[in-house]
Amino acid sequence: MSFQQRATTALGKFAVALAFAGIGIAAHADTVRVTVAHYSDATAPYFEKMAKQFEAANPGTTIKIEDVNWDSLQQKLQTDIAGGANADLAIIGTRWLLDFVKDGIAEPLDGYMDANFKGRFIGPFLAPGQIGGKTYGLPIAASARALYYNKDMLASVGYPGGPKTWAEVVDASKKLKAKGIAGFGLQGKEIETDVYFYYALWTHGGEVVGKDGKAAFNSAQGVKAATLYKTMIDEGLTQPGVTGYSREDVQNLFKQGRVAMMISAPFLAKQLKKEAPNIKYGIDAIPVATTPATYAVTDSIMMFKNSKVKPAAWKFLDFLFTKEPRVQFTSTEGFLPTTKAEATDPAFQDPDTQAFIALLPHARFAPTVTGWEDTAKAVTNGMQAIYLGKAKPADALNQAAAEANKALGK
């Protein structure tokens, strides 16, 4: 064997040795992929910052963040899951969790949690992520809904403290219409169009799903609630063309002073201070017909059962639910605290946050039922038909209930 051949062989063996060494290193280096929901332009920077902090304290672990818009998040997750390309952790709408558990996709988290960890949470917010006595999701974000009103506009028509009932909303809106102002901002497009109907449904004493597991929103109370909205549209008391407006679109109208009232979440207050500092706003309970109610919602972060790096993924979850990371996330995004430690922070003692916290005794969560997304879609389609005048409220709700019952397996 020539020197050149011996050198080539030696280099080849060295390369193989390096390759094996590389494989060895890779096997001990965990990469945790995390799909996060895009709540605002601050979401991805927050999680990237948390990833860097965690990586610095945990050498050998890499956190990869993928930021996905809400409107496409569910479809993105479903596509990734079907292709076996899903992340290790993901933020999801808690209402999706039951289907993920049913399909055997979600990893139960109880085996990772001790009593101290469970004790971090404000009780009601941990419950939605628990199914069949097991915990599958942790409340990464929590919210409730309230009525925002333009103080100057409402004071000009005799409601300086905002309207307390739907009758007062209608009365104020009629007086505002005379001034050329749209009174009530009504959502009719994209996600949570169904929820905007539930505000009126619940406060009229109705239910979305009954104790028998069947659709109940086509009750007399449901028809009254839908008729209320349709009448307001017909009388010009809302913005025109409501089916062209998503939640964000209606919020923008409020920020621009083009609607006087709308129902939204705590994060709108943060946005108003930043984007529309000249608007004086008030926050009050959702108007009542017969029954006080608010919609409370959690988004959960879950671990996928097929993750190959579960211990590292759990360690990152544990870190995210310590006080400082929680305070940073919740205060920046404008959510409500889900842990006891963050709730004591000065960041959440402001009047806006306290106004939402005061509504929680009357909170309603979306039902934890299989087929919830299809049920919500049926309600959305029914309400859009009502708004557009394509169907009468009772007929549209009955049709939606029939579709919902198929999704609910009833």
TORKOL-4160 file (C-alpha; in steps of 0.2 Angstrom, whole numbers, padded with zeros to 4 digits, m for minus):
410
<pt num="1" X="0000" Y="0000" Z="0000"/>
<pt num="2" X="0007" Y="0017" Z="m0005"/>
<pt num="3" X="0009" Y="0031" Z="0007"/>
<pt num="4" X="m0005" Y="0040" Z="m0002"/>
<pt num="5" X="m0017" Y="0025" Z="m0001"/>
<pt num="6" X="m0012" Y="0023" Z="0018"/>
<pt num="7" X="m0016" Y="0042" Z="0020"/>
<pt num="8" X="m0032" Y="0040" Z="0011"/>
<pt num="9" X="m0038" Y="0025" Z="0021"/>
<pt num="10" X="m0033" Y="0034" Z="0038"/>
<pt num="11" X="m0042" Y="0049" Z="0033"/>
<pt num="12" X="m0057" Y="0038" Z="0029"/>
<pt num="13" X="m0057" Y="0030" Z="0046"/>
<pt num="14" X="m0055" Y="0047" Z="0054"/>
<pt num="15" X="m0070" Y="0053" Z="0045"/>
<pt num="16" X="m0080" Y="0038" Z="0050"/>
<pt num="17" X="m0075" Y="0040" Z="0068"/>
<pt num="18" X="m0080" Y="0059" Z="0067"/>
<pt num="19" X="m0096" Y="0054" Z="0059"/>
<pt num="20" X="m0100" Y="0042" Z="0073"/>
<pt num="21" X="m0094" Y="0055" Z="0086"/>
<pt num="22" X="m0107" Y="0067" Z="0078"/>
<pt num="23" X="m0121" Y="0054" Z="0079"/>
<pt num="24" X="m0116" Y="0051" Z="0098"/>
<pt num="25" X="m0117" Y="0070" Z="0101"/>
<pt num="26" X="m0133" Y="0072" Z="0091"/>
<pt num="27" X="m0141" Y="0058" Z="0102"/>
<pt num="28" X="m0138" Y="0067" Z="0118"/>
<pt num="29" X="m0143" Y="0084" Z="0111"/>
<pt num="30" X="m0162" Y="0087" Z="0112"/>
<pt num="31" X="m0171" Y="0098" Z="0100"/>
<pt num="32" X="m0188" Y="0103" Z="0106"/>
<pt num="33" X="m0200" Y="0110" Z="0093"/>
<pt num="34" X="m0214" Y="0121" Z="0099"/>
<pt num="35" X="m0228" Y="0127" Z="0088"/>
<pt num="36" X="m0235" Y="0143" Z="0096"/>
<pt num="37" X="m0251" Y="0153" Z="0091"/>
<pt num="38" X="m0248" Y="0171" Z="0085"/>
<pt num="39" X="m0257" Y="0182" Z="0097"/>
<pt num="40" X="m0248" Y="0198" Z="0092"/>
<pt num="41" X="m0232" Y="0204" Z="0085"/>
<pt num="42" X="m0224" Y="0201" Z="0102"/>
<pt num="43" X="m0228" Y="0183" Z="0103"/>
<pt num="44" X="m0214" Y="0176" Z="0093"/>
<pt num="45" X="m0201" Y="0187" Z="0101"/>
<pt num="46" X="m0207" Y="0182" Z="0118"/>
<pt num="47" X="m0205" Y="0164" Z="0115"/>
<pt num="48" X="m0188" Y="0166" Z="0106"/>
<pt num="49" X="m0182" Y="0175" Z="0122"/>
<pt num="50" X="m0188" Y="0161" Z="0133"/>
<pt num="51" X="m0180" Y="0149" Z="0122"/>
<pt num="52" X="m0163" Y="0157" Z="0123"/>
<pt num="53" X="m0165" Y="0159" Z="0142"/>
<pt num="54" X="m0169" Y="0140" Z="0144"/>
<pt num="55" X="m0155" Y="0135" Z="0132"/>
<pt num="56" X="m0142" Y="0145" Z="0142"/>
<pt num="57" X="m0148" Y="0136" Z="0158"/>
<pt num="58" X="m0149" Y="0119" Z="0149"/>
<pt num="59" X="m0134" Y="0116" Z="0138"/>
<pt num="60" X="m0137" Y="0103" Z="0125"/>
<pt num="61" X="m0155" Y="0107" Z="0123"/>
<pt num="62" X="m0161" Y="0118" Z="0108"/>
<pt num="63" X="m0179" Y="0125" Z="0108"/>
<pt num="64" X="m0186" Y="0129" Z="0090"/>
<pt num="65" X="m0201" Y="0140" Z="0090"/>
<pt num="66" X="m0213" Y="0140" Z="0075"/>
<pt num="67" X="m0226" Y="0155" Z="0076"/>
<pt num="68" X="m0243" Y="0151" Z="0067"/>
<pt num="69" X="m0258" Y="0163" Z="0064"/>
<pt num="70" X="m0273" Y="0157" Z="0074"/>
<pt num="71" X="m0284" Y="0156" Z="0058"/>
<pt num="72" X="m0273" Y="0143" Z="0051"/>
<pt num="73" X="m0267" Y="0135" Z="0067"/>
<pt num="74" X="m0279" Y="0120" Z="0068"/>
<pt num="75" X="m0277" Y="0116" Z="0050"/>
<pt num="76" X="m0258" Y="0117" Z="0051"/>
<pt num="77" X="m0258" Y="0105" Z="0066"/>
<pt num="78" X="m0269" Y="0093" Z="0058"/>
<pt num="79" X="m0258" Y="0092" Z="0042"/>
<pt num="80" X="m0243" Y="0090" Z="0053"/>
<pt num="81" X="m0250" Y="0077" Z="0063"/>
<pt num="82" X="m0256" Y="0067" Z="0048"/>
<pt num="83" X="m0239" Y="0068" Z="0041"/>
<pt num="84" X="m0230" Y="0063" Z="0057"/>
<pt num="85" X="m0222" Y="0080" Z="0056"/>
<pt num="86" X="m0229" Y="0088" Z="0072"/>
<pt num="87" X="m0219" Y="0098" Z="0085"/>
<pt num="88" X="m0216" Y="0091" Z="0102"/>
<pt num="89" X="m0226" Y="0105" Z="0111"/>
<pt num="90" X="m0240" Y="0116" Z="0104"/>
<pt num="91" X="m0252" Y="0129" Z="0109"/>
<pt num="92" X="m0270" Y="0124" Z="0105"/>
<pt num="93" X="m0287" Y="0130" Z="0108"/>
<pt num="94" X="m0292" Y="0120" Z="0123"/>
<pt num="95" X="m0308" Y="0115" Z="0114"/>
<pt num="96" X="m0298" Y="0105" Z="0102"/>
<pt num="97" X="m0291" Y="0095" Z="0116"/>
<pt num="98" X="m0305" Y="0082" Z="0117"/>
<pt num="99" X="m0303" Y="0077" Z="0099"/>
<pt num="100" X="m0284" Y="0075" Z="0101"/>
<pt num="101" X="m0286" Y="0064" Z="0116"/>
<pt num="102" X="m0299" Y="0054" Z="0108"/>
<pt num="103" X="m0287" Y="0051" Z="0093"/>
<pt num="104" X="m0273" Y="0046" Z="0105"/>
<pt num="105" X="m0262" Y="0061" Z="0100"/>
<pt num="106" X="m0260" Y="0070" Z="0117"/>
<pt num="107" X="m0248" Y="0065" Z="0130"/>
<pt num="108" X="m0255" Y="0064" Z="0148"/>
<pt num="109" X="m0245" Y="0076" Z="0159"/>
<pt num="110" X="m0250" Y="0070" Z="0176"/>
<pt num="111" X="m0234" Y="0058" Z="0177"/>
<pt num="112" X="m0223" Y="0074" Z="0175"/>
<pt num="113" X="m0232" Y="0085" Z="0188"/>
<pt num="114" X="m0230" Y="0085" Z="0207"/>
<pt num="115" X="m0242" Y="0093" Z="0219"/>
<pt num="116" X="m0232" Y="0108" Z="0220"/>
<pt num="117" X="m0233" Y="0111" Z="0201"/>
<pt num="118" X="m0252" Y="0108" Z="0201"/>
<pt num="119" X="m0253" Y="0120" Z="0215"/>
<pt num="120" X="m0246" Y="0134" Z="0205"/>
<pt num="121" X="m0263" Y="0136" Z="0195"/>
<pt num="122" X="m0278" Y="0146" Z="0199"/>
<pt num="123" X="m0291" Y="0131" Z="0200"/>
<pt num="124" X="m0304" Y="0135" Z="0187"/>
<pt num="125" X="m0291" Y="0138" Z="0173"/>
<pt num="126" X="m0283" Y="0121" Z="0175"/>
<pt num="127" X="m0299" Y="0112" Z="0174"/>
<pt num="128" X="m0303" Y="0114" Z="0155"/>
<pt num="129" X="m0287" Y="0105" Z="0151"/>
<pt num="130" X="m0292" Y="0090" Z="0161"/>
<pt num="131" X="m0301" Y="0076" Z="0152"/>
<pt num="132" X="m0307" Y="0059" Z="0160"/>
<pt num="133" X="m0297" Y="0063" Z="0176"/>
<pt num="134" X="m0281" Y="0066" Z="0167"/>
<pt num="135" X="m0272" Y="0083" Z="0163"/>
<pt num="136" X="m0268" Y="0085" Z="0144"/>
<pt num="137" X="m0266" Y="0103" Z="0143"/>
<pt num="138" X="m0259" Y="0118" Z="0153"/>
<pt num="139" X="m0268" Y="0135" Z="0153"/>
<pt num="140" X="m0255" Y="0145" Z="0143"/>
<pt num="141" X="m0267" Y="0159" Z="0140"/>
<pt num="142" X="m0284" Y="0164" Z="0148"/>
<pt num="143" X="m0296" Y="0177" Z="0144"/>
<pt num="144" X="m0314" Y="0183" Z="0147"/>
<pt num="145" X="m0325" Y="0195" Z="0138"/>
<pt num="146" X="m0333" Y="0211" Z="0142"/>
<pt num="147" X="m0341" Y="0226" Z="0134"/>
<pt num="148" X="m0330" Y="0240" Z="0129"/>
<pt num="149" X="m0338" Y="0257" Z="0126"/>
<pt num="150" X="m0333" Y="0274" Z="0121"/>
<pt num="151" X="m0335" Y="0285" Z="0136"/>
<pt num="152" X="m0337" Y="0301" Z="0127"/>
<pt num="153" X="m0350" Y="0294" Z="0114"/>
<pt num="154" X="m0360" Y="0285" Z="0127"/>
<pt num="155" X="m0360" Y="0300" Z="0139"/>
<pt num="156" X="m0367" Y="0310" Z="0125"/>
<pt num="157" X="m0383" Y="0300" Z="0124"/>
<pt num="158" X="m0386" Y="0298" Z="0143"/>
<pt num="159" X="m0375" Y="0283" Z="0147"/>
<pt num="160" X="m0359" Y="0289" Z="0155"/>
<pt num="161" X="m0357" Y="0272" Z="0164"/>
<pt num="162" X="m0361" Y="0262" Z="0149"/>
<pt num="163" X="m0376" Y="0252" Z="0146"/>
<pt num="164" X="m0381" Y="0238" Z="0158"/>
<pt num="165" X="m0394" Y="0229" Z="0148"/>
<pt num="166" X="m0397" Y="0225" Z="0130"/>
<pt num="167" X="m0412" Y="0236" Z="0130"/>
<pt num="168" X="m0400" Y="0250" Z="0135"/>
<pt num="169" X="m0388" Y="0245" Z="0121"/>
<pt num="170" X="m0402" Y="0247" Z="0108"/>
<pt num="171" X="m0408" Y="0263" Z="0116"/>
<pt num="172" X="m0391" Y="0271" Z="0116"/>
<pt num="173" X="m0387" Y="0264" Z="0098"/>
<pt num="174" X="m0403" Y="0273" Z="0092"/>
<pt num="175" X="m0398" Y="0289" Z="0099"/>
<pt num="176" X="m0380" Y="0287" Z="0092"/>
<pt num="177" X="m0387" Y="0283" Z="0075"/>
<pt num="178" X="m0395" Y="0300" Z="0075"/>
<pt num="179" X="m0378" Y="0307" Z="0077"/>
<pt num="180" X="m0371" Y="0297" Z="0063"/>
<pt num="181" X="m0362" Y="0284" Z="0074"/>
<pt num="182" X="m0363" Y="0265" Z="0073"/>
<pt num="183" X="m0368" Y="0260" Z="0090"/>
<pt num="184" X="m0364" Y="0242" Z="0092"/>
<pt num="185" X="m0350" Y="0233" Z="0083"/>
<pt num="186" X="m0355" Y="0216" Z="0078"/>
<pt num="187" X="m0344" Y="0202" Z="0072"/>
<pt num="188" X="m0350" Y="0191" Z="0058"/>
<pt num="189" X="m0334" Y="0184" Z="0050"/>
<pt num="190" X="m0321" Y="0171" Z="0054"/>
<pt num="191" X="m0317" Y="0163" Z="0071"/>
<pt num="192" X="m0328" Y="0167" Z="0086"/>
<pt num="193" X="m0342" Y="0173" Z="0075"/>
<pt num="194" X="m0352" Y="0159" Z="0085"/>
<pt num="195" X="m0346" Y="0166" Z="0101"/>
<pt num="196" X="m0353" Y="0183" Z="0098"/>
<pt num="197" X="m0370" Y="0175" Z="0097"/>
<pt num="198" X="m0367" Y="0166" Z="0113"/>
<pt num="199" X="m0365" Y="0182" Z="0122"/>
<pt num="200" X="m0383" Y="0186" Z="0119"/>
<pt num="201" X="m0389" Y="0168" Z="0120"/>
<pt num="202" X="m0381" Y="0166" Z="0138"/>
<pt num="203" X="m0387" Y="0183" Z="0144"/>
<pt num="204" X="m0405" Y="0178" Z="0138"/>
<pt num="205" X="m0404" Y="0163" Z="0149"/>
<pt num="206" X="m0400" Y="0150" Z="0135"/>
<pt num="207" X="m0387" Y="0137" Z="0133"/>
<pt num="208" X="m0377" Y="0131" Z="0118"/>
<pt num="209" X="m0377" Y="0112" Z="0122"/>
<pt num="210" X="m0390" Y="0105" Z="0134"/>
<pt num="211" X="m0387" Y="0092" Z="0148"/>
<pt num="212" X="m0392" Y="0079" Z="0136"/>
<pt num="213" X="m0378" Y="0083" Z="0125"/>
<pt num="214" X="m0389" Y="0090" Z="0111"/>
<pt num="215" X="m0389" Y="0107" Z="0103"/>
<pt num="216" X="m0399" Y="0119" Z="0114"/>
<pt num="217" X="m0395" Y="0135" Z="0106"/>
<pt num="218" X="m0411" Y="0134" Z="0095"/>
<pt num="219" X="m0422" Y="0137" Z="0110"/>
<pt num="220" X="m0434" Y="0152" Z="0113"/>
<pt num="221" X="m0420" Y="0161" Z="0121"/>
<pt num="222" X="m0408" Y="0158" Z="0106"/>
<pt num="223" X="m0421" Y="0164" Z="0094"/>
<pt num="224" X="m0423" Y="0180" Z="0105"/>
<pt num="225" X="m0405" Y="0183" Z="0105"/>
<pt num="226" X="m0403" Y="0180" Z="0086"/>
<pt num="227" X="m0418" Y="0191" Z="0083"/>
<pt num="228" X="m0410" Y="0205" Z="0094"/>
<pt num="229" X="m0394" Y="0205" Z="0083"/>
<pt num="230" X="m0404" Y="0204" Z="0067"/>
<pt num="231" X="m0416" Y="0219" Z="0072"/>
<pt num="232" X="m0401" Y="0229" Z="0076"/>
<pt num="233" X="m0393" Y="0226" Z="0059"/>
<pt num="234" X="m0410" Y="0230" Z="0051"/>
<pt num="235" X="m0412" Y="0246" Z="0060"/>
<pt num="236" X="m0394" Y="0252" Z="0056"/>
<pt num="237" X="m0388" Y="0251" Z="0074"/>
<pt num="238" X="m0372" Y="0241" Z="0070"/>
<pt num="239" X="m0359" Y="0244" Z="0057"/>
<pt num="240" X="m0365" Y="0240" Z="0039"/>
<pt num="241" X="m0360" Y="0223" Z="0032"/>
<pt num="242" X="m0357" Y="0214" Z="0048"/>
<pt num="243" X="m0352" Y="0197" Z="0039"/>
<pt num="244" X="m0337" Y="0206" Z="0032"/>
<pt num="245" X="m0330" Y="0210" Z="0049"/>
<pt num="246" X="m0319" Y="0198" Z="0059"/>
<pt num="247" X="m0316" Y="0202" Z="0078"/>
<pt num="248" X="m0300" Y="0211" Z="0073"/>
<pt num="249" X="m0310" Y="0221" Z="0060"/>
<pt num="250" X="m0323" Y="0227" Z="0073"/>
<pt num="251" X="m0309" Y="0231" Z="0086"/>
<pt num="252" X="m0301" Y="0242" Z="0073"/>
<pt num="253" X="m0318" Y="0251" Z="0070"/>
<pt num="254" X="m0318" Y="0254" Z="0089"/>
<pt num="255" X="m0300" Y="0260" Z="0089"/>
<pt num="256" X="m0305" Y="0272" Z="0075"/>
<pt num="257" X="m0320" Y="0279" Z="0084"/>
<pt num="258" X="m0331" Y="0272" Z="0071"/>
<pt num="259" X="m0342" Y="0261" Z="0083"/>
<pt num="260" X="m0346" Y="0265" Z="0101"/>
<pt num="261" X="m0348" Y="0248" Z="0109"/>
<pt num="262" X="m0341" Y="0230" Z="0106"/>
<pt num="263" X="m0337" Y="0215" Z="0116"/>
<pt num="264" X="m0319" Y="0209" Z="0117"/>
<pt num="265" X="m0306" Y="0202" Z="0127"/>
<pt num="266" X="m0293" Y="0210" Z="0140"/>
<pt num="267" X="m0280" Y="0212" Z="0126"/>
<pt num="268" X="m0290" Y="0225" Z="0117"/>
<pt num="269" X="m0286" Y="0237" Z="0132"/>
<pt num="270" X="m0268" Y="0235" Z="0129"/>
<pt num="271" X="m0270" Y="0238" Z="0111"/>
<pt num="272" X="m0281" Y="0254" Z="0114"/>
<pt num="273" X="m0268" Y="0262" Z="0125"/>
<pt num="274" X="m0254" Y="0259" Z="0112"/>
<pt num="275" X="m0264" Y="0262" Z="0096"/>
<pt num="276" X="m0278" Y="0274" Z="0101"/>
<pt num="277" X="m0273" Y="0283" Z="0116"/>
<pt num="278" X="m0285" Y="0297" Z="0113"/>
<pt num="279" X="m0300" Y="0286" Z="0115"/>
<pt num="280" X="m0308" Y="0286" Z="0132"/>
<pt num="281" X="m0315" Y="0268" Z="0135"/>
<pt num="282" X="m0324" Y="0260" Z="0149"/>
<pt num="283" X="m0325" Y="0241" Z="0152"/>
<pt num="284" X="m0341" Y="0233" Z="0159"/>
<pt num="285" X="m0350" Y="0217" Z="0160"/>
<pt num="286" X="m0359" Y="0210" Z="0144"/>
<pt num="287" X="m0376" Y="0217" Z="0144"/>
<pt num="288" X="m0390" Y="0207" Z="0152"/>
<pt num="289" X="m0407" Y="0202" Z="0146"/>
<pt num="290" X="m0411" Y="0190" Z="0161"/>
<pt num="291" X="m0394" Y="0182" Z="0166"/>
<pt num="292" X="m0377" Y="0189" Z="0169"/>
<pt num="293" X="m0363" Y="0179" Z="0159"/>
<pt num="294" X="m0346" Y="0181" Z="0151"/>
<pt num="295" X="m0337" Y="0169" Z="0140"/>
<pt num="296" X="m0321" Y="0163" Z="0148"/>
<pt num="297" X="m0308" Y="0154" Z="0137"/>
<pt num="298" X="m0291" Y="0145" Z="0139"/>
<pt num="299" X="m0279" Y="0141" Z="0126"/>
<pt num="300" X="m0268" Y="0126" Z="0132"/>
<pt num="301" X="m0251" Y="0120" Z="0128"/>
<pt num="302" X="m0250" Y="0101" Z="0126"/>
<pt num="303" X="m0236" Y="0088" Z="0123"/>
<pt num="304" X="m0238" Y="0076" Z="0108"/>
<pt num="305" X="m0238" Y="0058" Z="0112"/>
<pt num="306" X="m0225" Y="0054" Z="0098"/>
<pt num="307" X="m0212" Y="0066" Z="0105"/>
<pt num="308" X="m0195" Y="0059" Z="0106"/>
<pt num="309" X="m0189" Y="0072" Z="0118"/>
<pt num="310" X="m0203" Y="0071" Z="0132"/>
<pt num="311" X="m0191" Y="0075" Z="0147"/>
<pt num="312" X="m0183" Y="0090" Z="0139"/>
<pt num="313" X="m0201" Y="0096" Z="0132"/>
<pt num="314" X="m0208" Y="0094" Z="0150"/>
<pt num="315" X="m0193" Y="0104" Z="0157"/>
<pt num="316" X="m0197" Y="0118" Z="0145"/>
<pt num="317" X="m0215" Y="0118" Z="0150"/>
<pt num="318" X="m0210" Y="0118" Z="0169"/>
<pt num="319" X="m0199" Y="0134" Z="0165"/>
<pt num="320" X="m0213" Y="0143" Z="0155"/>
<pt num="321" X="m0225" Y="0141" Z="0170"/>
<pt num="322" X="m0213" Y="0149" Z="0183"/>
<pt num="323" X="m0218" Y="0167" Z="0189"/>
<pt num="324" X="m0207" Y="0178" Z="0178"/>
<pt num="325" X="m0210" Y="0170" Z="0161"/>
<pt num="326" X="m0229" Y="0170" Z="0165"/>
<pt num="327" X="m0229" Y="0188" Z="0170"/>
<pt num="328" X="m0220" Y="0193" Z="0154"/>
<pt num="329" X="m0231" Y="0183" Z="0143"/>
<pt num="330" X="m0248" Y="0187" Z="0151"/>
<pt num="331" X="m0244" Y="0206" Z="0154"/>
<pt num="332" X="m0237" Y="0208" Z="0136"/>
<pt num="333" X="m0252" Y="0199" Z="0127"/>
<pt num="334" X="m0265" Y="0206" Z="0139"/>
<pt num="335" X="m0272" Y="0190" Z="0145"/>
<pt num="336" X="m0278" Y="0185" Z="0163"/>
<pt num="337" X="m0266" Y="0177" Z="0175"/>
<pt num="338" X="m0268" Y="0158" Z="0176"/>
<pt num="339" X="m0255" Y="0155" Z="0190"/>
<pt num="340" X="m0256" Y="0161" Z="0208"/>
<pt num="341" X="m0239" Y="0168" Z="0208"/>
<pt num="342" X="m0242" Y="0179" Z="0193"/>
<pt num="343" X="m0259" Y="0185" Z="0199"/>
<pt num="344" X="m0250" Y="0194" Z="0214"/>
<pt num="345" X="m0239" Y="0204" Z="0202"/>
<pt num="346" X="m0242" Y="0223" Z="0201"/>
<pt num="347" X="m0244" Y="0221" Z="0182"/>
<pt num="348" X="m0261" Y="0214" Z="0185"/>
<pt num="349" X="m0268" Y="0226" Z="0199"/>
<pt num="350" X="m0273" Y="0239" Z="0186"/>
<pt num="351" X="m0292" Y="0243" Z="0184"/>
<pt num="352" X="m0294" Y="0235" Z="0167"/>
<pt num="353" X="m0288" Y="0218" Z="0172"/>
<pt num="354" X="m0298" Y="0219" Z="0188"/>
<pt num="355" X="m0313" Y="0223" Z="0178"/>
<pt num="356" X="m0311" Y="0207" Z="0169"/>
<pt num="357" X="m0307" Y="0197" Z="0185"/>
<pt num="358" X="m0323" Y="0203" Z="0193"/>
<pt num="359" X="m0333" Y="0194" Z="0179"/>
<pt num="360" X="m0326" Y="0177" Z="0182"/>
<pt num="361" X="m0339" Y="0171" Z="0194"/>
<pt num="362" X="m0352" Y="0172" Z="0179"/>
<pt num="363" X="m0339" Y="0164" Z="0167"/>
<pt num="364" X="m0345" Y="0151" Z="0154"/>
<pt num="365" X="m0333" Y="0139" Z="0145"/>
<pt num="366" X="m0336" Y="0131" Z="0128"/>
<pt num="367" X="m0343" Y="0114" Z="0131"/>
<pt num="368" X="m0330" Y="0100" Z="0131"/>
<pt num="369" X="m0338" Y="0089" Z="0118"/>
<pt num="370" X="m0332" Y="0079" Z="0103"/>
<pt num="371" X="m0336" Y="0088" Z="0087"/>
<pt num="372" X="m0336" Y="0105" Z="0095"/>
<pt num="373" X="m0327" Y="0114" Z="0080"/>
<pt num="374" X="m0341" Y="0107" Z="0068"/>
<pt num="375" X="m0354" Y="0113" Z="0080"/>
<pt num="376" X="m0346" Y="0130" Z="0081"/>
<pt num="377" X="m0346" Y="0131" Z="0062"/>
<pt num="378" X="m0364" Y="0126" Z="0061"/>
<pt num="379" X="m0368" Y="0140" Z="0072"/>
<pt num="380" X="m0357" Y="0152" Z="0063"/>
<pt num="381" X="m0366" Y="0147" Z="0046"/>
<pt num="382" X="m0383" Y="0149" Z="0054"/>
<pt num="383" X="m0379" Y="0166" Z="0061"/>
<pt num="384" X="m0372" Y="0172" Z="0044"/>
<pt num="385" X="m0388" Y="0167" Z="0036"/>
<pt num="386" X="m0398" Y="0177" Z="0048"/>
<pt num="387" X="m0387" Y="0192" Z="0047"/>
<pt num="388" X="m0388" Y="0192" Z="0028"/>
<pt num="389" X="m0407" Y="0189" Z="0028"/>
<pt num="390" X="m0406" Y="0172" Z="0020"/>
<pt num="391" X="m0416" Y="0164" Z="0033"/>
<pt num="392" X="m0427" Y="0168" Z="0048"/>
<pt num="393" X="m0419" Y="0166" Z="0065"/>
<pt num="394" X="m0429" Y="0151" Z="0071"/>
<pt num="395" X="m0426" Y="0142" Z="0054"/>
<pt num="396" X="m0408" Y="0146" Z="0053"/>
<pt num="397" X="m0405" Y="0140" Z="0071"/>
<pt num="398" X="m0415" Y="0124" Z="0069"/>
<pt num="399" X="m0405" Y="0120" Z="0053"/>
<pt num="400" X="m0389" Y="0124" Z="0063"/>
<pt num="401" X="m0395" Y="0113" Z="0078"/>
<pt num="402" X="m0398" Y="0098" Z="0066"/>
<pt num="403" X="m0380" Y="0100" Z="0059"/>
<pt num="404" X="m0373" Y="0102" Z="0076"/>
<pt num="405" X="m0382" Y="0086" Z="0083"/>
<pt num="406" X="m0373" Y="0076" Z="0069"/>
<pt num="407" X="m0356" Y="0083" Z="0074"/>
<pt num="408" X="m0361" Y="0079" Z="0093"/>
<pt num="409" X="m0366" Y="0061" Z="0089"/>
<pt num="410" X="m0384" Y="0065" Z="0094"/>
